[in-house]
Amino acid sequence: VQLQASGGGLVQAGDSLRLSCAASGRTFTNYVTGWFRQAPGKERELVADITWNLGSANYAASVKGRFTISRDHAKNTVDLQMNTLKPEDTAVYYCAARSSMSRNYNHWGQGTLVTVSS
């Protein structure tokens, strides 16, 4: 499966932004899709993930209540709605996917840069 991430940009603190991850080559059926981010000088972290079949979502503590991950069966996309953005949310965001039977994400999209100014 090929993943294409989009939607990054430059916003001000408090603003919202929506990222989208589109899959081609196959559907997300039986996959878990996650959004990761990596800020300069920091390790990559999992921001949120969602199971395609049931839509069960998990969030990092730092974004819980501000970010919402969702999937669209018709469009075969997984979106990340980011509200009340903070400067510390600045990072390159990546979408990734793994089989629900695996613990390793082995499909990655290119990153999309999100910059939040104070």
N, CA and C atoms as a LAMMPS dump frame, in Angstrom:
ITEM: TIMESTEP
0
ITEM: NUMBER OF ATOMS
354
ITEM: BOX BOUNDS ff ff ff
-5.0000000000000000e+02 5.0000000000000000e+02
-5.0000000000000000e+02 5.0000000000000000e+02
-5.0000000000000000e+02 5.0000000000000000e+02
ITEM: ATOMS id mol type element x y z
1 1 1 N 0.845 -1.184 0
2 1 2 C 0 0 0
3 1 3 C 0.881 1.234 0
4 2 1 N 0.529 2.202 -0.836
5 2 2 C 1.255 3.47 -0.893
6 2 3 C 0.429 4.526 -0.154
7 3 1 N 1.121 5.326 0.635
8 3 2 C 0.453 6.34 1.426
9 3 3 C 0.899 7.729 0.991
10 4 1 N -0.053 8.627 0.934
11 4 2 C 0.222 10.004 0.538
12 4 3 C -0.361 10.933 1.598
13 5 1 N 0.517 11.645 2.281
14 5 2 C 0.07 12.575 3.316
15 5 3 C -0.009 13.984 2.748
16 6 1 N -0.979 14.733 3.229
17 6 2 C -1.14 16.113 2.78
18 6 3 C -1.786 16.945 3.873
19 7 1 N -1.727 18.267 3.706
20 7 2 C -2.452 19.152 4.604
21 7 3 C -1.609 19.984 5.554
22 8 1 N -0.306 19.782 5.54
23 8 2 C 0.527 20.566 6.441
24 8 3 C 0.576 22.026 6.043
25 9 1 N 1.153 22.84 6.917
26 9 2 C 1.259 24.252 6.617
27 9 3 C 1.717 25.044 7.818
28 10 1 N 1.686 26.356 7.648
29 10 2 C 2.079 27.28 8.713
30 10 3 C 0.824 27.919 9.294
31 11 1 N 0.652 27.767 10.597
32 11 2 C -0.501 28.348 11.274
33 11 3 C -0.044 29.02 12.557
34 12 1 N -0.953 29.75 13.163
35 12 2 C -0.659 30.389 14.439
36 12 3 C -1.183 29.535 15.586
37 13 1 N -0.619 29.741 16.736
38 13 2 C -1.077 29.033 17.934
39 13 3 C -2.574 29.258 18.117
40 14 1 N -3.272 28.181 18.418
41 14 2 C -4.713 28.255 18.595
42 14 3 C -5.508 27.902 17.349
43 15 1 N -4.833 27.895 16.218
44 15 2 C -5.496 27.571 14.956
45 15 3 C -5.708 26.058 14.818
46 16 1 N -6.41 25.708 13.746
47 16 2 C -6.669 24.305 13.435
48 16 3 C -6.072 23.953 12.088
49 17 1 N -5.818 22.671 11.91
50 17 2 C -5.284 22.165 10.653
51 17 3 C -5.751 20.723 10.509
52 18 1 N -5.971 20.319 9.284
53 18 2 C -6.416 18.947 9.037
54 18 3 C -5.452 18.268 8.094
55 19 1 N -4.904 17.155 8.528
56 19 2 C -4.029 16.345 7.698
57 19 3 C -4.82 15.178 7.129
58 20 1 N -4.434 14.766 5.938
59 20 2 C -5.108 13.639 5.305
60 20 3 C -4.08 12.638 4.792
61 21 1 N -4.405 11.365 4.939
62 21 2 C -3.54 10.294 4.456
63 21 3 C -4.364 9.426 3.51
64 22 1 N -3.963 9.398 2.266
65 22 2 C -4.677 8.623 1.264
66 22 3 C -3.89 7.372 0.912
67 23 1 N -4.601 6.278 0.781
68 23 2 C -3.964 5.009 0.44
69 23 3 C -4.251 4.65 -1.001
70 24 1 N -3.265 4.102 -1.654
71 24 2 C -3.461 3.568 -3
72 24 3 C -2.822 2.195 -3.063
73 25 1 N -3.302 1.387 -3.941
74 25 2 C -2.761 0.047 -4.053
75 25 3 C -3.6 -0.993 -3.359
76 26 1 N -4.266 -0.582 -2.298
77 26 2 C -5.197 -1.446 -1.6
78 26 3 C -5.948 -0.573 -0.608
79 27 1 N -6.934 -1.147 0.03
80 27 2 C -7.663 -0.407 1.049
81 27 3 C -6.986 -0.619 2.397
82 28 1 N -7.469 0.107 3.38
83 28 2 C -6.943 -0.003 4.727
84 28 3 C -7.58 -1.152 5.506
85 29 1 N -8.417 -1.945 4.835
86 29 2 C -9.121 -3.015 5.538
87 29 3 C -8.139 -3.905 6.28
88 30 1 N -8.449 -4.167 7.544
89 30 2 C -7.605 -4.997 8.411
90 30 3 C -6.256 -4.353 8.733
91 31 1 N -6.195 -3.047 8.578
92 31 2 C -4.978 -2.318 8.92
93 31 3 C -5.239 -1.368 10.086
94 32 1 N -4.166 -0.992 10.713
95 32 2 C -4.159 0.09 11.682
96 32 3 C -3.362 1.229 11.059
97 33 1 N -3.917 2.403 11.079
98 33 2 C -3.224 3.554 10.499
99 33 3 C -2.887 4.542 11.601
100 34 1 N -1.669 5.01 11.564
101 34 2 C -1.235 5.931 12.598
102 34 3 C -0.66 7.208 12.021
103 35 1 N -0.741 8.256 12.796
104 35 2 C -0.049 9.495 12.49
105 35 3 C 1.087 9.654 13.489
106 36 1 N 2.268 9.832 12.961
107 36 2 C 3.456 10.057 13.767
108 36 3 C 3.946 11.483 13.514
109 37 1 N 4.795 11.953 14.407
110 37 2 C 5.438 13.235 14.157
111 37 3 C 6.87 13.206 14.697
112 38 1 N 7.689 14.024 14.074
113 38 2 C 9.07 14.145 14.53
114 38 3 C 9.468 15.611 14.488
115 39 1 N 9.766 16.136 15.643
116 39 2 C 10.223 17.513 15.752
117 39 3 C 11.748 17.532 15.673
118 40 1 N 12.329 18.643 15.292
119 40 2 C 13.792 18.728 15.199
120 40 3 C 14.458 18.351 16.506
121 41 1 N 15.406 17.438 16.423
122 41 2 C 16.147 17.034 17.601
123 41 3 C 15.42 16.078 18.516
124 42 1 N 14.235 15.647 18.111
125 42 2 C 13.46 14.748 18.961
126 42 3 C 13.18 13.449 18.236
127 43 1 N 12.835 12.449 19.002
128 43 2 C 12.488 11.164 18.418
129 43 3 C 11.083 11.208 17.832
130 44 1 N 10.881 10.35 16.876
131 44 2 C 9.547 10.244 16.289
132 44 3 C 8.587 9.668 17.317
133 45 1 N 7.397 10.208 17.378
134 45 2 C 6.411 9.724 18.337
135 45 3 C 5.082 9.463 17.646
136 46 1 N 4.374 8.505 18.175
137 46 2 C 3.04 8.192 17.666
138 46 3 C 2.066 9.196 18.264
139 47 1 N 1.354 9.869 17.402
140 47 2 C 0.393 10.884 17.837
141 47 3 C -0.982 10.261 18.048
142 48 1 N -1.406 9.466 17.092
143 48 2 C -2.724 8.839 17.176
144 48 3 C -2.77 7.683 16.196
145 49 1 N -3.59 6.703 16.504
146 49 2 C -3.808 5.634 15.543
147 49 3 C -5.263 5.203 15.593
148 50 1 N -5.663 4.505 14.55
149 50 2 C -7.057 4.087 14.443
150 50 3 C -7.124 2.774 13.678
151 51 1 N -7.992 1.892 14.145
152 51 2 C -8.207 0.651 13.419
153 51 3 C -9.235 0.912 12.321
154 52 1 N -8.93 0.4 11.146
155 52 2 C -9.805 0.688 10.008
156 52 3 C -11.174 0.035 10.172
157 53 1 N -11.171 -1.2 10.618
158 53 2 C -12.426 -1.957 10.661
159 53 3 C -13.404 -1.396 11.686
160 54 1 N -12.933 -1.184 12.915
161 54 2 C -13.841 -0.777 13.985
162 54 3 C -13.751 0.717 14.311
163 55 1 N -12.706 1.354 13.843
164 55 2 C -12.573 2.78 14.146
165 55 3 C -12.141 3.067 15.561
166 56 1 N -11.492 2.117 16.216
167 56 2 C -10.987 2.341 17.569
168 56 3 C -9.743 3.209 17.504
169 57 1 N -9.743 4.277 18.29
170 57 2 C -8.658 5.255 18.216
171 57 3 C -7.906 5.372 19.534
172 58 1 N -6.633 5.688 19.424
173 58 2 C -5.791 5.945 20.588
174 58 3 C -5.006 7.227 20.332
175 59 1 N -4.716 7.935 21.402
176 59 2 C -4.038 9.215 21.279
177 59 3 C -2.886 9.33 22.273
178 60 1 N -1.871 10.047 21.864
179 60 2 C -0.822 10.417 22.805
180 60 3 C -1.405 11.416 23.801
181 61 1 N -0.9 11.372 25.005
182 61 2 C -1.424 12.244 26.059
183 61 3 C -1.302 13.72 25.685
184 62 1 N -0.261 14.044 24.942
185 62 2 C -0.001 15.439 24.59
186 62 3 C -1.022 16.027 23.626
187 63 1 N -1.783 15.176 22.942
188 63 2 C -2.732 15.679 21.952
189 63 3 C -4.171 15.312 22.272
190 64 1 N -4.357 14.488 23.277
191 64 2 C -5.698 14.033 23.608
192 64 3 C -6.591 15.222 23.943
193 65 1 N -7.756 15.225 23.342
194 65 2 C -8.681 16.33 23.546
195 65 3 C -8.531 17.449 22.537
196 66 1 N -7.422 17.458 21.813
197 66 2 C -7.197 18.492 20.794
198 66 3 C -7.189 17.907 19.378
199 67 1 N -6.696 16.691 19.239
200 67 2 C -6.6 16.047 17.933
201 67 3 C -7.652 14.949 17.831
202 68 1 N -8.146 14.757 16.63
203 68 2 C -9.094 13.68 16.363
204 68 3 C -8.685 12.957 15.097
205 69 1 N -8.532 11.654 15.197
206 69 2 C -8.216 10.828 14.033
207 69 3 C -9.503 10.165 13.562
208 70 1 N -9.679 10.107 12.26
209 70 2 C -10.9 9.518 11.714
210 70 3 C -10.576 8.851 10.39
211 71 1 N -11.471 7.954 9.994
212 71 2 C -11.267 7.321 8.698
213 71 3 C -12.51 7.455 7.856
214 72 1 N -12.297 7.483 6.556
215 72 2 C -13.377 7.62 5.587
216 72 3 C -13.306 6.422 4.65
217 73 1 N -14.27 5.53 4.783
218 73 2 C -14.249 4.312 3.974
219 73 3 C -14.38 4.624 2.476
220 74 1 N -15.231 5.57 2.163
221 74 2 C -15.494 5.88 0.757
222 74 3 C -14.253 6.446 0.073
223 75 1 N -13.528 7.299 0.801
224 75 2 C -12.351 7.949 0.205
225 75 3 C -11.068 7.157 0.452
226 76 1 N -11.14 6.156 1.331
227 76 2 C -9.949 5.385 1.706
228 76 3 C -8.865 6.306 2.262
229 77 1 N -9.286 7.157 3.158
230 77 2 C -8.36 8.107 3.771
231 77 3 C -8.473 8.056 5.289
232 78 1 N -7.411 8.452 5.933
233 78 2 C -7.387 8.621 7.378
234 78 3 C -6.944 10.051 7.655
235 79 1 N -7.765 10.796 8.345
236 79 2 C -7.489 12.202 8.601
237 79 3 C -7.113 12.447 10.05
238 80 1 N -6.375 13.507 10.256
239 80 2 C -6.036 13.946 11.606
240 80 3 C -6.454 15.404 11.729
241 81 1 N -7.515 15.635 12.473
242 81 2 C -7.977 16.997 12.733
243 81 3 C -7.242 17.513 13.956
244 82 1 N -6.536 18.614 13.774
245 82 2 C -5.729 19.167 14.859
246 82 3 C -6.284 20.53 15.24
247 83 1 N -6.763 20.635 16.442
248 83 2 C -7.325 21.892 16.954
249 83 3 C -6.453 22.449 18.071
250 84 1 N -6.646 23.713 18.322
251 84 2 C -5.922 24.398 19.399
252 84 3 C -4.428 24.08 19.319
253 85 1 N -3.882 24.281 18.158
254 85 2 C -2.479 23.94 17.939
255 85 3 C -1.557 24.797 18.799
256 86 1 N -0.472 24.18 19.208
257 86 2 C 0.531 24.838 20.043
258 86 3 C 1.87 24.825 19.324
259 87 1 N 2.753 25.737 19.664
260 87 2 C 4.077 25.737 19.028
261 87 3 C 4.792 24.397 19.181
262 88 1 N 4.562 23.71 20.266
263 88 2 C 5.211 22.407 20.463
264 88 3 C 4.637 21.31 19.577
265 89 1 N 3.59 21.612 18.84
266 89 2 C 3.074 20.656 17.852
267 89 3 C 3.851 20.745 16.541
268 90 1 N 4.729 21.705 16.442
269 90 2 C 5.531 21.857 15.227
270 90 3 C 6.392 20.623 14.994
271 91 1 N 6.236 20.043 13.818
272 91 2 C 6.952 18.805 13.492
273 91 3 C 6.635 18.406 12.058
274 92 1 N 7.375 17.437 11.581
275 92 2 C 7.003 16.762 10.341
276 92 3 C 6.085 15.609 10.727
277 93 1 N 4.932 15.571 10.132
278 93 2 C 3.942 14.547 10.431
279 93 3 C 3.936 13.495 9.326
280 94 1 N 3.902 12.247 9.746
281 94 2 C 3.907 11.117 8.825
282 94 3 C 2.698 10.234 9.099
283 95 1 N 2.109 9.713 8.045
284 95 2 C 1.128 8.656 8.249
285 95 3 C 1.794 7.323 7.938
286 96 1 N 1.333 6.318 8.613
287 96 2 C 1.898 4.987 8.455
288 96 3 C 0.807 3.956 8.685
289 97 1 N 1.038 2.773 8.197
290 97 2 C 0.042 1.721 8.332
291 97 3 C 0.722 0.393 8.64
292 98 1 N -0.006 -0.434 9.351
293 98 2 C 0.48 -1.779 9.652
294 98 3 C -0.715 -2.706 9.643
295 99 1 N -0.444 -3.954 9.374
296 99 2 C -1.489 -4.95 9.489
297 99 3 C -1.949 -5.023 10.947
298 100 1 N -3.209 -5.268 11.148
299 100 2 C -3.723 -5.393 12.513
300 100 3 C -3.117 -6.598 13.224
301 101 1 N -2.493 -7.495 12.464
302 101 2 C -1.855 -8.672 13.039
303 101 3 C -0.385 -8.417 13.378
304 102 1 N 0.104 -7.243 13.056
305 102 2 C 1.51 -6.917 13.266
306 102 3 C 1.644 -5.749 14.224
307 103 1 N 2.812 -5.638 14.847
308 103 2 C 3.087 -4.5 15.725
309 103 3 C 3.977 -3.477 15.04
310 104 1 N 4.436 -3.806 13.859
311 104 2 C 5.372 -2.922 13.17
312 104 3 C 4.703 -2.193 12.021
313 105 1 N 4.9 -0.895 11.989
314 105 2 C 4.417 -0.107 10.865
315 105 3 C 5.394 -0.284 9.708
316 106 1 N 4.93 -0.83 8.624
317 106 2 C 5.825 -1.097 7.502
318 106 3 C 5.431 -0.374 6.22
319 107 1 N 4.433 0.49 6.32
320 107 2 C 4.062 1.325 5.185
321 107 3 C 4.072 2.774 5.668
322 108 1 N 4.835 3.592 4.97
323 108 2 C 4.987 4.979 5.404
324 108 3 C 4.741 5.93 4.237
325 109 1 N 4.111 7.016 4.559
326 109 2 C 3.959 8.084 3.595
327 109 3 C 5.089 9.084 3.757
328 110 1 N 5.171 10.015 2.832
329 110 2 C 6.156 11.075 2.986
330 110 3 C 5.662 12.034 4.067
331 111 1 N 6.512 12.774 4.646
332 111 2 C 6.117 13.666 5.721
333 111 3 C 5.477 14.942 5.205
334 112 1 N 4.691 15.551 6.059
335 112 2 C 4.13 16.857 5.762
336 112 3 C 4.421 17.767 6.952
337 113 1 N 4.957 18.936 6.67
338 113 2 C 5.432 19.811 7.731
339 113 3 C 4.302 20.66 8.298
340 114 1 N 4.219 20.64 9.608
341 114 2 C 3.284 21.503 10.329
342 114 3 C 4.11 22.452 11.191
343 115 1 N 3.92 23.734 10.983
344 115 2 C 4.629 24.743 11.761
345 115 3 C 3.612 25.622 12.46
346 116 1 N 3.739 25.695 13.778
347 116 2 C 2.817 26.499 14.571
348 116 3 C 3.604 27.647 15.198
349 117 1 N 3.261 28.839 14.816
350 117 2 C 3.954 30.012 15.349
351 117 3 C 3.237 30.538 16.586
352 118 1 N 4.028 31.111 17.472
353 118 2 C 3.444 31.615 18.733
354 118 3 C 2.964 33.046 18.586
